[in-house]
Amino acid sequence: MELYLQPLNVLQKTVWVFPDETQLSPQEITFVVYYLEALITLKHLQRVGVVKHMTVEEWIKRRKTDDGHTVVGVMEHKTAAQQVAMFALDQEEEMWCDTYYTRIRPQIFRSKRCVADQDRGRFFLSLKGTPIYNPSNDIRRLHEKYELEPVTNQEARRVYETAMKTKTDSERNLVADYLTHSNITAERHYRMKLPENIVRGRHLIDFAAGDSSSQPDTRPKGTSPKHSSIESAYKRMIAEYPVTLDGKAPSMDVRVAFSDKFQRKLYERWLKAQMKLREQHVLEHFSRRLPSEARVESWIKTRGRKINVPSVSAVLEKWQPSGNVEDAISAPSVKKCVKSQK
């Protein structure tokens, strides 16, 4: 769906296409912010107050779980007096949010529109560098742009609450925890908010949405099904889809076939291996003497690559002369120069 592809293409552009130099347009930055707001409020069913009040400090303090999820806790929201709102991001979603935080959010501060020192420590910002004002309106604009029927956070939460009525008490408790119900509901339905319980609540919501890859797992920690290791999955994948200079990374469907759990890591690892090959290719071209930045940049551009492109700084940092000092001293050209000296 185009709604998802355009913001994700912007994120991919920020990560893989000249990552040290990418400057996004105001429209691209807005797309990303709107999309991440929708992700948290419509997929993870968090109240709009969560994205409005979430802070940078809370993002920095996010916690990793053993199964690869990232749990984020937000203190200030509609029911802040009762409990912390918590939601679990998978590896890909965590990468999207961190790309926004490390690559895109700093661009807002460098913009001419930015009002200095008005961010109040909030994670999601407007183009003026101030906290977002109305996430519901932002998401409505996103729907209108792609001519979709608007869906509000309250509507989405009600749908999932209804879907949970047929579940067991244990499963309903986990979802109630994930939705951060009122304190009365919390006391009645669930215990302490443990990260692993938040992840299980997320799986139940995914399963209710029809995501067959997220089977609900309410069993105690340590009893989940075994998955093949990332090393084994990666070796099997590159046997069929080897890393080459100009090859295309395996698609998501291909990666999922080798490992649903590690498909994102397989993607990143394949690209990292290709980047190493491409950097080595550049270094071999300039093996005789240290090139200038301009020469390296010009030669890289002649390759015509648009994604996963080596940076000039990385190439120059790794450059080393070919051969060794003894070979250089005994080279005919050096001997000739020495003999010609007076």
N, C-alpha and C positions, 0 to 999 in steps of 0.2 A: 504494500500500500504506500502511495506517495507520501502520505502524512508522516510515515516513519522513515522513509528512505532519504528525504531531503535533509532533515536534521542530522541523521546518521552519516550521510555523505560529508556534511560539514565537519563532523567530529573526525571522520577518517582523514579528511584533507588536513586537519590540524595535526594529526599524529604522524601520518606517513609522507605527505608531500612537503618537502623542505620544512621539517618541523621547527627548525630554529628561526625561520624567516616568515612563516605564514601569518599574514594579517587578514583577518576576517572583516567583511563588511558589516555595518550595523544590522542589516537585515539577517545575515547569517547568525550573528550573535543572538539576536532575538529569537530565531528559530530554535536554537539550542536551548535557551532558557525556557521557552514555552514547552518544548518537548519534555525536558526533565521535570518541569512542574506537572505535566500530564502523567508522566511515568509514576511519580510518587503518589499523586492524588487519585488517579483512575486505575492504575494497575495494582499499586500497593495499598490503595484505599485509605491513605492517611488524610486526615482533615487538612483543609487548605491552610490552616494556621501553622501546620508543620513546615510547609515549604516557605511560608511567609516569615517565620521566626527562626528557622534553623540557622545556626551560627557556624562560622569557620572553625571555632574551637570544637564544636560538636562533631564536625566532619573529621578533624584531625584526630579526635579521640575514638573514632570508629573502631570496632572490634572484629577481628577475623575469627571465623569458626573453623573447626577441623575439616569440614567438608567443602571449604572454599568460599563460603558466603561471607558477606560483610554486614554487620549489624550496626545501624546508626540510631542513636538515641537523641531525642529532642525534648528539652525541658519545657519550653514555652509554647503552649497551644491552647485550645479551648478548655481542656480539662487538666491544665497544668497543675492545679492545686492537688489533684488526686494522684497522678502518676506520669511517668515519662513515656512519651510516644516512641515506639521502636519499630523499625522495619528492616528487612533483610534483602540486600542486593546480591544478585549473582555476580560472577566475575566480570561479565561483559558490562552490566549496568554500573558496577563500581568503576570500571575503566572510563565509561562515559562521564560519570560525575567527576572523576579525578582529572580527566582531560579538561573539563570546564574549569575546574578549580586552578589547575597549574598552567594552562595555556590560554584559556579564553577570558576568564575573569580579570587577569592582569591587563588585558587589552582594553577593558572597559576603563580602567584607571588612567590609561595613556590617551584616551580619547579626549578630543576638545570639548565634548559635551559634558564630561565628568565634573561634578561638583566635589571639590577636595574635602576629604575627611568627613563624609556624610554616610558612609556605608554601615556604621554602627555595628560592625563585626558580623553582619549577616552574610549568609552564604550566597543566596540568589539576589542579584542586583539588576536594576534597570540600566539603560544605556547612560543615564546620568550619574551612575555610581551610587545611587540611593537604594534602600531596600525595596523590593517589589511591593506594589501597593495592593493589587487585587488579583490573586492567582486565578480566581474563577473567570474574570474577564479575559485574562491572558489565554486560558484554555478555550474559551468561547471563540476568540479571534482565530485560534489555530484551527478549530473545526470549521469556521466560516470560510477560511482561506481555501480549504479543500472540499468545500460544499458537503460537509457531513452534518448529520443530525446532532445537535449539541447534547452532550451528556454531562450532568453535573456530578460533583463528588458525592452529594447526598443520595442521588439516584443510584449511583454505582454501589454505594455501601448498602443500600436497602436491598438491592438485587442479591448481593452475596449473603446478607443476613437471612434472607428468605431461603436461599439455597442450602444454608446450613441447618435448617430445621429438621431435615431428614438424617442428619449425622448423629453420631454417638455423643454422649455428654462430654467425653474427653476431647473429641474433635471440635465441638462447639466452644469449649473452654479455650482451646488454642486460638481459634479464630477471634473470639472475644478479646483475647489478650492482644492479638495483632491489630485489631481495630481500635484499641484503647477506649473501651467503653467507660461509662461513669464509674465512680468509686464503688457504688452499691453493686453494680454488675460485677465489678472486679472481685469484690469480697465474696460474692456468691459463687462465682464461676472458676476462678483460677488463683494459682499461688504466685510465687515470685517470678518476675520476668527474666528467665534465663535465656541467653542467646540461642541455645539449641532449640528451645521451645518457640522462639520467634521464627526460626528457620522452618520448623514444622508447620507453624501457622501459615507461613508464606506458601509452602508446598500445597496445603489444603486449598488455599485460594486459587493457586495456579490450576489445580486439578478441577476445581469447580468451573473455571473459565474454559475448560476443554483442552488444557495443555497436557497431553499424554506423557510428556517427558518429565513431568513433575508429579509423580505418584505420591499421594500422601503417605507419610511415614511417621506414625505416632509411637513407634517402639522406643524403648530406652536407648540412650546413647551407647554405641558399640555393637548394636545388633543390626545395623543397616546392611543391605546387600553389598557384596564385594564388587569392586570395579577394577578393571585392568589398570595397571600403573601407566603413568604418562610416558615413561620410557618405552615400554612395550608398544603402546599405541603409536608413538612417534616413529619408532623403527619400522613398524608395519606400514605406516602411511607413506614414509619417504621411499619405501621399497617400490611402491606403485606410483607415487607422485614425487620423484626425486627433485631436490633443490637445484635449480639451474639459474644462470645469469638472467635470462629473459623469460623464465617460466612464470606462470600465473599461480598464485597460491590456491590450494584446494578449496573448493566451495564449502559452505557450512554443512550442506547435506553430506558431503564426502567425509568431513571431519567428524560429524556426529556418528557416522557409520563405524568409525574406528574407536571413538570414545565420546559418548554424550557428555560425560562429566567433565572431560578435559578439552572439549573441542576448541574453546577460546585459547587455551594455552598452546594447543597444537598449531593454531593459526599464528600466534605470536612467535613461537619457536621456529616455524618454517620461514617467516619473514626475516627473523633475526639471522638465520643461517644464510639466506639469500643476500642480506645486507653485507655480511662478512665476505661473501664471494665477490660482490660488486666493489667493495672497498679494496679488496686484493687486486681486482682487475685494474682499478685506477692506479694503485701503487706500482704495479708491474709496468704500466705505461710510462711512469716517471721514475724508473728505477735508477737511472744514471746520476741524476743530480736533483737537489731539492727544488721543486717548482714553486712559482709564486701562486698566491691565492687566485689571481685572475686567470692564470693558465689552467689551474685545476678546475675552476668553475666553468670556464669555457669548454673544456674537454668533456666534462660531465654532461653539459647541456647538449653536446653533439650526439650523445647516446639516445636522446629522445625519450627518456623514461619519465613517467609522470608520477609514479608512486614508488615508495621504498627507495628513495634516492639518497646516496651517501652525501653527507655534509662535507663541505670543504675543510672545516676545522678538524673533523675526525680523521680525514685522510692525511692532512699535514701532521697531525699529532702522531700518527702511526708510521709515518714515512721513515725509512732507513735506507742507506746506500746499499746497493747490491755488492756482493763479494766481501772481502775483508781487507784490512790495512796492508798486509803482506803482499797480496796480489796487486794492490794499487801501486805499491812502491816498485815492484818489478815489472810493471806494465811498460811496453815499448815507448809509449808516448811520454811517460815520466822520465825514462832513461834519456830520451832524446833531449828533453828540456834541461836535464842536469848537465849533459855534455855540452850544450850550447851556452851554458853560463860562463861568464868570464871571471 
